[in-house]
Amino acid sequence: MAMVTLQTAAEMEAAQKAAASGESKNPLAGMNVLTAQGQEPGQKGIQITEKALKRIRVAMAKESVSPEQGGLRVGIQGGGCSGLSYNIRFDTQPRERDRVYAFGEGLATVGDPTDGKAIRIFVDPKSFIYLHGMVLDFEETLMRQGFNFINPNSTKSCGCGSSFTA
């Protein structure tokens, strides 16, 4: 399936200037990125956007996962067309060696079924090697709906964005 992107003349000119000067487009431009509780904004941990927070809360409620006990497990596994694949699922509790990140305490979002409770993200030690510094976003367009992994450790990714090479 081919993907079509429409640009205005001004956007095309700005992109050409950026390419000529060696600048790359910031994938986080215009996003409200949340830092985990107890983490400094410059630290290399996991971050999420407000759109991802909202979608995680809705999905947790739909799956009957309690924010106090459960959370979203984010990881990597071998496979996919680029070598490593992202893995995302709900888990009832963190494992012993997991890094646990809490987001959104007191930050209510539209249609929030948790009334502003923090959601937790669990990352196992092996996956953290490849995911530190990553931002989890949620994209909803006419063509696609799903989580986006904006990963600075990825050197190459496949066309669908579900696998990468570090």
C-alpha positions, 0 to 999 in steps of 0.5 A: 500500500502506497502512502501519499503525503500532501505538502503546501508550497511553504512546507516543501520550501522549508523541507528543502531548506532543512535538507540543504542545511543538514537539519533533520525534522524533529519527530516530537515537534508539536507534541506534549511529551510527559516525563515519568514521575521522579524523572528529570526531563533530560534523563534517558528513560521512557516518555509518553505523549498526552495522546498515548496517556489518554489511549492507554487509560481507555484501553486499560479500562476496557481490558479491566486492568487496574492502574493501581496494580497493573500497567502497560508492558513495553518491550522488544523481541527478536524478529520482524523484517529489521531484526527487532520488534516492539512488543506492547501488552497489559500486565497485572504487575511488574516483575522483580527487575522491571523498571517502572515508570508512572505517568499522568498522576492528577492529569485528567484527560478528556473521557478519562475513565481513571479520573487522573490516576497514574498509569504505569509502564513496565520495561524489562532490563533487556528491552531497556537497553534498546528503549531508553530515551524512547517516546511512546506516542499514539497516532490517529489518522485516516490511514492508520491508528496505533502507537508510535515508538519514537526511538533514538536508538533505532538506526533503521526501521521497516516501512510499517514501523513495527520493527527496527535495527539498533 
